[in-house]
Protein backbone atom coordinates (compact mmCIF):
# COMPACT_ATOMS: atom_id res chain seq x y z
CA UNK A 1 0.00 0.00 0.00
CA UNK A 2 2.92 2.38 0.62
CA UNK A 3 3.82 2.33 -3.09
CA UNK A 4 0.28 3.42 -3.94
CA UNK A 5 0.53 6.40 -1.56
CA UNK A 6 3.70 7.60 -3.27
CA UNK A 7 2.11 7.16 -6.69
CA UNK A 8 -1.05 9.00 -5.68
CA UNK A 9 1.08 11.90 -4.42
CA UNK A 10 2.84 12.05 -7.77
CA UNK A 11 -0.54 12.02 -9.50
CA UNK A 12 -1.67 14.89 -7.27
CA UNK A 13 1.44 16.92 -8.19
CA UNK A 14 0.79 16.14 -11.86
CA UNK A 15 -2.73 17.55 -11.39
CA UNK A 16 -1.23 20.73 -9.90
CA UNK A 17 1.11 20.94 -12.91
CA UNK A 18 -1.83 20.51 -15.29
CA UNK A 19 -3.79 23.16 -13.39
CA UNK A 20 -0.84 25.54 -13.70
CA UNK A 21 -0.71 24.98 -17.44
CA UNK A 22 -4.48 25.54 -17.63
CA UNK A 23 -4.12 28.81 -15.71
CA UNK A 24 -1.51 29.97 -18.20
CA UNK A 25 -3.66 29.05 -21.19
CA UNK A 26 -6.71 30.74 -19.69
CA UNK A 27 -4.81 33.98 -19.12
CA UNK A 28 -3.42 33.91 -22.65
CA UNK A 29 -6.98 33.50 -23.92
CA UNK A 30 -8.11 36.47 -21.79
CA UNK A 31 -5.40 38.62 -23.35
CA UNK A 32 -6.39 37.43 -26.81
CA UNK A 33 -10.02 38.34 -26.06
CA UNK A 34 -8.94 41.94 -25.50
CA UNK A 35 -6.74 42.05 -28.61
CA UNK A 36 -9.55 40.72 -30.78
CA UNK A 37 -12.29 42.84 -29.15
CA UNK A 38 -14.45 44.78 -31.54
CA UNK A 39 -15.38 47.25 -28.81
CA UNK A 40 -15.03 47.49 -25.05
CA UNK A 41 -18.67 46.84 -24.17
CA UNK A 42 -19.62 44.31 -21.52
CA UNK A 43 -21.56 42.17 -24.02
CA UNK A 44 -18.68 42.13 -26.46
CA UNK A 45 -16.49 40.89 -23.60
CA UNK A 46 -18.74 38.09 -22.36
CA UNK A 47 -19.74 36.91 -25.84
CA UNK A 48 -16.17 36.69 -27.11
CA UNK A 49 -15.22 33.11 -27.99
CA UNK A 50 -11.77 33.83 -26.52
CA UNK A 51 -13.34 34.84 -23.20
CA UNK A 52 -15.65 31.83 -23.16
CA UNK A 53 -12.67 29.55 -23.87
CA UNK A 54 -10.72 31.18 -21.04
CA UNK A 55 -13.59 30.53 -18.62
CA UNK A 56 -13.65 26.87 -19.66
CA UNK A 57 -9.92 26.57 -18.95
CA UNK A 58 -10.33 28.30 -15.58
CA UNK A 59 -13.14 25.85 -14.78
CA UNK A 60 -10.98 22.85 -15.65
CA UNK A 61 -8.22 24.42 -13.56
CA UNK A 62 -10.48 24.51 -10.49
CA UNK A 63 -11.48 20.87 -10.93
CA UNK A 64 -7.87 19.68 -11.37
CA UNK A 65 -6.61 21.67 -8.41
CA UNK A 66 -9.48 20.55 -6.19
CA UNK A 67 -8.73 16.92 -7.01
CA UNK A 68 -5.04 17.47 -6.20
CA UNK A 69 -6.05 18.77 -2.77
CA UNK A 70 -7.32 15.27 -1.93
CA UNK A 71 -3.66 14.30 -1.38
CA UNK A 72 -1.73 17.56 -0.96
CA UNK A 73 -1.77 20.32 1.64
CA UNK A 74 -3.12 23.56 0.22
CA UNK A 75 -0.19 25.42 1.82
CA UNK A 76 2.20 23.59 -0.52
CA UNK A 77 -0.01 23.03 -3.57
CA UNK A 78 -1.26 26.58 -4.07
CA UNK A 79 2.16 28.27 -4.12
CA UNK A 80 3.27 25.71 -6.70
CA UNK A 81 0.14 26.36 -8.78
CA UNK A 82 0.55 30.14 -8.60
CA UNK A 83 4.31 30.18 -9.15
CA UNK A 84 4.09 27.79 -12.05
CA UNK A 85 1.28 29.82 -13.58
CA UNK A 86 3.25 33.08 -13.20
CA UNK A 87 6.40 31.59 -14.67
CA UNK A 88 4.72 29.95 -17.63
CA UNK A 89 2.69 33.07 -18.32
CA UNK A 90 5.77 35.29 -18.38
CA UNK A 91 7.44 33.03 -20.92
CA UNK A 92 4.41 32.35 -23.12
CA UNK A 93 3.19 35.96 -23.16
CA UNK A 94 6.60 36.91 -24.52
CA UNK A 95 6.31 34.24 -27.15
CA UNK A 96 2.71 34.90 -28.23
CA UNK A 97 2.36 38.64 -27.62
CA UNK A 98 5.92 39.95 -27.62
CA UNK A 99 5.64 41.11 -24.00
CA UNK A 100 8.86 42.01 -22.21
CA UNK A 101 10.96 39.16 -20.84
CA UNK A 102 14.24 40.65 -19.75
CA UNK A 103 16.94 39.69 -17.29
CA UNK A 104 14.91 40.78 -14.26
CA UNK A 105 12.00 38.58 -15.33
CA UNK A 106 14.30 35.59 -15.85
CA UNK A 107 15.84 36.14 -12.41
CA UNK A 108 12.34 36.36 -10.94
CA UNK A 109 11.30 33.14 -12.65
CA UNK A 110 14.42 31.43 -11.28
CA UNK A 111 13.66 32.66 -7.78
CA UNK A 112 10.04 31.54 -8.05
CA UNK A 113 11.03 28.07 -9.24
CA UNK A 114 13.69 27.79 -6.52
CA UNK A 115 11.09 28.76 -3.93
CA UNK A 116 8.63 26.23 -5.30
CA UNK A 117 11.16 23.44 -5.03
CA UNK A 118 11.91 24.41 -1.45
CA UNK A 119 8.20 24.80 -0.53
CA UNK A 120 7.09 21.53 -2.08
CA UNK A 121 9.67 19.36 -0.33
CA UNK A 122 8.37 17.57 2.73
VODREN-803980 format. One record per residue (C-alpha): z, x, y; residue in one letter. Coordinates in steps of 0.05 Angstrom, whole numbers. Example, Ala and Ser with C-alpha at 12.3 -4.5 7.8 and 13.67 -1.06 7.14 Angstrom:
# residues 2
<r c3="156" c1="246" c2="-90" code="A"/>
<r c3="143" c1="273" c2="-21" code="S"/>
//
This chain:
# residues 122
<r c3="0" c1="0" c2="0" code="X"/>
<r c3="12" c1="58" c2="48" code="X"/>
<r c3="-62" c1="76" c2="47" code="X"/>
<r c3="-79" c1="6" c2="68" code="X"/>
<r c3="-31" c1="11" c2="128" code="X"/>
<r c3="-65" c1="74" c2="152" code="X"/>
<r c3="-134" c1="42" c2="143" code="X"/>
<r c3="-114" c1="-21" c2="180" code="X"/>
<r c3="-88" c1="22" c2="238" code="X"/>
<r c3="-155" c1="57" c2="241" code="X"/>
<r c3="-190" c1="-11" c2="240" code="X"/>
<r c3="-145" c1="-33" c2="298" code="X"/>
<r c3="-164" c1="29" c2="338" code="X"/>
<r c3="-237" c1="16" c2="323" code="X"/>
<r c3="-228" c1="-55" c2="351" code="X"/>
<r c3="-198" c1="-25" c2="415" code="X"/>
<r c3="-258" c1="22" c2="419" code="X"/>
<r c3="-306" c1="-37" c2="410" code="X"/>
<r c3="-268" c1="-76" c2="463" code="X"/>
<r c3="-274" c1="-17" c2="511" code="X"/>
<r c3="-349" c1="-14" c2="500" code="X"/>
<r c3="-353" c1="-90" c2="511" code="X"/>
<r c3="-314" c1="-82" c2="576" code="X"/>
<r c3="-364" c1="-30" c2="599" code="X"/>
<r c3="-424" c1="-73" c2="581" code="X"/>
<r c3="-394" c1="-134" c2="615" code="X"/>
<r c3="-382" c1="-96" c2="680" code="X"/>
<r c3="-453" c1="-68" c2="678" code="X"/>
<r c3="-478" c1="-140" c2="670" code="X"/>
<r c3="-436" c1="-162" c2="729" code="X"/>
<r c3="-467" c1="-108" c2="772" code="X"/>
<r c3="-536" c1="-128" c2="749" code="X"/>
<r c3="-521" c1="-200" c2="767" code="X"/>
<r c3="-510" c1="-179" c2="839" code="X"/>
<r c3="-572" c1="-135" c2="841" code="X"/>
<r c3="-616" c1="-191" c2="814" code="X"/>
<r c3="-583" c1="-246" c2="857" code="X"/>
<r c3="-631" c1="-289" c2="896" code="X"/>
<r c3="-576" c1="-308" c2="945" code="X"/>
<r c3="-501" c1="-301" c2="950" code="X"/>
<r c3="-483" c1="-373" c2="937" code="X"/>
<r c3="-430" c1="-392" c2="886" code="X"/>
<r c3="-480" c1="-431" c2="843" code="X"/>
<r c3="-529" c1="-374" c2="843" code="X"/>
<r c3="-472" c1="-330" c2="818" code="X"/>
<r c3="-447" c1="-375" c2="762" code="X"/>
<r c3="-517" c1="-395" c2="738" code="X"/>
<r c3="-542" c1="-323" c2="734" code="X"/>
<r c3="-560" c1="-304" c2="662" code="X"/>
<r c3="-530" c1="-235" c2="677" code="X"/>
<r c3="-464" c1="-267" c2="697" code="X"/>
<r c3="-463" c1="-313" c2="637" code="X"/>
<r c3="-477" c1="-253" c2="591" code="X"/>
<r c3="-421" c1="-214" c2="624" code="X"/>
<r c3="-372" c1="-272" c2="611" code="X"/>
<r c3="-393" c1="-273" c2="537" code="X"/>
<r c3="-379" c1="-198" c2="531" code="X"/>
<r c3="-312" c1="-207" c2="566" code="X"/>
<r c3="-296" c1="-263" c2="517" code="X"/>
<r c3="-313" c1="-220" c2="457" code="X"/>
<r c3="-271" c1="-164" c2="488" code="X"/>
<r c3="-210" c1="-210" c2="490" code="X"/>
<r c3="-219" c1="-230" c2="417" code="X"/>
<r c3="-227" c1="-157" c2="394" code="X"/>
<r c3="-168" c1="-132" c2="433" code="X"/>
<r c3="-124" c1="-190" c2="411" code="X"/>
<r c3="-140" c1="-175" c2="338" code="X"/>
<r c3="-124" c1="-101" c2="349" code="X"/>
<r c3="-55" c1="-121" c2="375" code="X"/>
<r c3="-39" c1="-146" c2="305" code="X"/>
<r c3="-28" c1="-73" c2="286" code="X"/>
<r c3="-19" c1="-35" c2="351" code="X"/>
<r c3="33" c1="-35" c2="406" code="X"/>
<r c3="4" c1="-62" c2="471" code="X"/>
<r c3="36" c1="-4" c2="508" code="X"/>
<r c3="-10" c1="44" c2="472" code="X"/>
<r c3="-71" c1="0" c2="461" code="X"/>
<r c3="-81" c1="-25" c2="532" code="X"/>
<r c3="-82" c1="43" c2="565" code="X"/>
<r c3="-134" c1="65" c2="514" code="X"/>
<r c3="-176" c1="3" c2="527" code="X"/>
<r c3="-172" c1="11" c2="603" code="X"/>
<r c3="-183" c1="86" c2="604" code="X"/>
<r c3="-241" c1="82" c2="556" code="X"/>
<r c3="-272" c1="26" c2="596" code="X"/>
<r c3="-264" c1="65" c2="662" code="X"/>
<r c3="-293" c1="128" c2="632" code="X"/>
<r c3="-353" c1="94" c2="599" code="X"/>
<r c3="-366" c1="54" c2="661" code="X"/>
<r c3="-368" c1="115" c2="706" code="X"/>
<r c3="-418" c1="149" c2="661" code="X"/>
<r c3="-462" c1="88" c2="647" code="X"/>
<r c3="-463" c1="64" c2="719" code="X"/>
<r c3="-490" c1="132" c2="738" code="X"/>
<r c3="-543" c1="126" c2="685" code="X"/>
<r c3="-565" c1="54" c2="698" code="X"/>
<r c3="-552" c1="47" c2="773" code="X"/>
<r c3="-552" c1="118" c2="799" code="X"/>
<r c3="-480" c1="113" c2="822" code="X"/>
<r c3="-444" c1="177" c2="840" code="X"/>
<r c3="-417" c1="219" c2="783" code="X"/>
<r c3="-395" c1="285" c2="813" code="X"/>
<r c3="-346" c1="339" c2="794" code="X"/>
<r c3="-285" c1="298" c2="816" code="X"/>
<r c3="-307" c1="240" c2="772" code="X"/>
<r c3="-317" c1="286" c2="712" code="X"/>
<r c3="-248" c1="317" c2="723" code="X"/>
<r c3="-219" c1="247" c2="727" code="X"/>
<r c3="-253" c1="226" c2="663" code="X"/>
<r c3="-226" c1="288" c2="629" code="X"/>
<r c3="-156" c1="273" c2="653" code="X"/>
<r c3="-161" c1="201" c2="631" code="X"/>
<r c3="-185" c1="221" c2="561" code="X"/>
<r c3="-130" c1="274" c2="556" code="X"/>
<r c3="-79" c1="222" c2="575" code="X"/>
<r c3="-106" c1="173" c2="525" code="X"/>
<r c3="-101" c1="223" c2="469" code="X"/>
<r c3="-29" c1="238" c2="488" code="X"/>
<r c3="-11" c1="164" c2="496" code="X"/>
<r c3="-42" c1="142" c2="431" code="X"/>
<r c3="-7" c1="193" c2="387" code="X"/>
<r c3="55" c1="167" c2="351" code="X"/>
//
